[in-house]
Amino acid sequence: MAAATSEFARISATSAAPPGSKGNVPLGTVLLEEVAFRGVLMGLINRHRGAVG
C-alpha cells in the first residue's frame, strides 16, 4: 500500500499548477465537460440496453 501512496504523491507533485497560478478552471469548460460526459454515458447505457420506444 505504501508504494501506491508514494506513486500518487509523485504524480500529484508533478502535475501541480505552476507557481503563482491559482489553478482556476473556467465555468464554461466545466459545464461543457459535464454535459459531454453525461451524454456519452447515456449513449453507452442506451446502446447496452437497446433501442427503447
ZIRA-V296578 format. One line per field, one symbol per residue. burial: b if it has 9 or more other C-alpha atoms within 8 Angstrom, else e. A space follows every 50 residues. Layout:
BEGIN
burial: ???
END
This chain:
BEGIN
burial: eeeeeeeeeeeeeeeeeeeeeeeeeeeeebeeeeeeeeeeeeeeebeeee eee
END
